[in-house]
Amino acid sequence: MKSIFPIAMLIAGLGICSVAHASDDAANRAATIKSMSGKVDVLREESSLAANEGMELFKQDVIRTADDASAGVCFVDGSRMSLGPNSELIVENYAFEPQSGENVFDVYLRQGTSVYSSGHIGKMTPESIRIATPQTVLSVRGTKMLIPVK
């Protein structure tokens, strides 16, 4: 039962995302922290910030969860990633441009566990999605996946 609990928390943390439209004002905005529990930090430009629900995330942000923490992240296109305990996710590059189709979803899961659920980028340009880990690079051709990294 103990091994099922973290996965259930990850899936519950996904929550419901509302899709935002890209604008010039938010060119570098990639996502929002929709839910979290425990200690979650965001590393941005060499500063460590205590995360909170509703916090906007940008390209190059690093999201870290502590031993007993989790976070639900909703990207601008409606894609969702949930991070389990002891996870670290880097938003390497992100762009959602539905009119031109020039979409990029490029993240690096350095450690921990994540559940991914695709949004509009996965439907429009699935080849634009790249989820890397220290051992592999994943391409998305479906809609959901569980990604453990040790």
C-alpha positions as CSV (number, residue, x, y, z in Angstrom):
1,M,0.0,0.0,0.0
2,K,2.9,2.3,0.8
3,S,4.1,2.3,-2.8
4,I,0.7,3.2,-4.2
5,F,0.3,6.3,-2.1
6,P,2.9,8.5,-3.8
7,I,1.4,7.6,-7.2
8,A,-2.1,8.4,-6.1
9,M,-0.8,11.8,-4.7
10,L,0.9,12.5,-8.0
11,I,-2.3,11.8,-10.0
12,A,-4.4,13.8,-7.5
13,G,-1.9,16.7,-7.8
14,L,-2.5,17.1,-11.5
15,G,-5.8,18.8,-10.8
16,I,-7.7,20.7,-13.5
17,C,-5.8,23.2,-15.7
18,S,-7.3,26.0,-17.6
19,V,-5.6,26.8,-20.9
20,A,-4.2,30.2,-21.1
21,H,-3.5,32.0,-24.4
22,A,0.1,33.0,-25.3
23,S,0.7,36.7,-25.3
24,D,3.7,39.0,-25.8
25,D,3.6,40.0,-22.1
26,A,4.1,36.4,-21.0
27,A,6.5,35.3,-23.7
28,N,8.7,33.4,-21.1
29,R,5.9,32.1,-18.9
30,A,5.6,28.4,-19.1
31,A,3.4,27.2,-16.3
32,T,1.8,27.7,-12.9
33,I,2.0,25.7,-9.7
34,K,-1.6,24.6,-9.3
35,S,-1.2,22.5,-6.1
36,M,1.5,21.6,-3.7
37,S,2.1,20.0,-0.3
38,G,5.2,20.1,1.8
39,K,8.4,22.1,1.0
40,V,8.7,23.0,-2.7
41,D,11.3,25.4,-4.0
42,V,11.8,27.1,-7.3
43,L,15.4,28.0,-8.4
44,R,15.3,31.0,-10.7
45,E,18.4,32.8,-11.9
46,E,20.5,31.5,-9.0
47,S,17.9,32.5,-6.4
48,S,15.9,30.0,-4.4
49,L,12.3,30.9,-3.9
50,A,9.7,29.2,-1.7
51,A,7.0,28.0,-4.0
52,N,3.3,28.7,-3.5
53,E,0.1,27.8,-5.2
54,G,-0.5,30.1,-8.2
55,M,3.2,30.9,-8.6
56,E,4.1,31.4,-12.3
57,L,7.0,29.4,-13.7
58,F,9.3,30.5,-16.5
59,K,11.8,29.0,-18.9
60,Q,14.9,27.8,-17.1
61,D,13.1,27.5,-13.7
62,V,14.0,24.5,-11.6
63,I,11.2,23.0,-9.4
64,R,12.4,20.9,-6.4
65,T,10.3,19.0,-4.0
66,A,11.5,17.9,-0.5
67,D,11.2,14.4,1.1
68,D,7.5,14.7,1.9
69,A,6.4,17.1,-0.8
70,S,4.6,17.1,-4.1
71,A,3.6,19.7,-6.7
72,G,1.1,19.9,-9.5
73,V,2.2,22.0,-12.4
74,C,-0.1,23.2,-15.2
75,F,1.6,24.5,-18.4
76,V,0.1,27.2,-20.6
77,D,-1.1,24.8,-23.2
78,G,-2.9,22.7,-20.6
79,S,-0.2,20.0,-20.2
80,R,0.2,18.8,-16.6
81,M,3.1,17.4,-14.7
82,S,2.8,16.3,-11.1
83,L,6.0,15.9,-9.1
84,G,6.4,13.4,-6.2
85,P,8.8,13.6,-3.3
86,N,12.5,14.3,-3.9
87,S,11.9,15.4,-7.5
88,E,13.7,18.0,-9.6
89,L,12.3,19.3,-12.8
90,I,14.0,21.8,-15.1
91,V,11.8,23.7,-17.6
92,E,14.6,23.9,-20.3
93,N,12.5,25.5,-23.1
94,Y,8.8,26.1,-23.6
95,A,6.7,27.9,-26.2
96,F,3.0,27.5,-27.0
97,E,2.2,29.3,-30.3
98,P,-1.1,27.7,-31.6
99,Q,-1.4,30.0,-34.6
100,S,2.1,29.2,-36.0
101,G,2.4,25.7,-34.7
102,E,5.9,26.6,-33.4
103,N,5.5,24.7,-30.1
104,V,8.2,23.5,-27.7
105,F,7.9,21.4,-24.6
106,D,11.4,20.6,-23.3
107,V,11.8,19.6,-19.7
108,Y,14.5,17.6,-17.8
109,L,13.5,15.4,-14.9
110,R,16.8,15.1,-13.0
111,Q,15.4,12.9,-10.2
112,G,12.2,11.8,-8.6
113,T,8.9,10.8,-10.0
114,S,6.5,12.6,-12.3
115,V,3.2,11.9,-14.0
116,Y,2.7,13.7,-17.3
117,S,-0.6,14.4,-19.1
118,S,-0.5,16.1,-22.5
119,G,-2.3,19.3,-23.4
120,H,-2.7,21.1,-26.7
121,I,1.0,20.7,-27.7
122,G,0.6,16.9,-27.5
123,K,-2.4,17.1,-29.7
124,M,-1.1,19.7,-32.2
125,T,2.6,18.9,-32.5
126,P,3.5,15.8,-30.4
127,E,7.0,15.8,-32.0
128,S,7.6,19.0,-30.1
129,I,7.5,17.3,-26.7
130,R,10.8,16.2,-25.1
131,I,11.0,14.9,-21.6
132,A,14.6,14.0,-20.7
133,T,16.0,12.1,-17.7
134,P,19.6,11.2,-16.8
135,Q,19.0,7.8,-18.5
136,T,16.8,8.5,-21.5
137,V,14.8,11.0,-23.6
138,L,11.1,10.4,-23.9
139,S,8.9,11.4,-26.9
140,V,5.2,11.6,-26.4
141,R,2.8,9.8,-28.7
142,G,0.1,9.2,-26.1
143,T,-1.5,11.3,-23.5
144,K,-0.3,10.1,-20.1
145,M,2.8,8.6,-18.6
146,L,4.4,7.9,-15.2
147,I,8.2,8.7,-15.2
148,P,10.3,7.4,-12.3
149,V,14.0,8.5,-12.1
150,K,16.4,7.0,-9.7
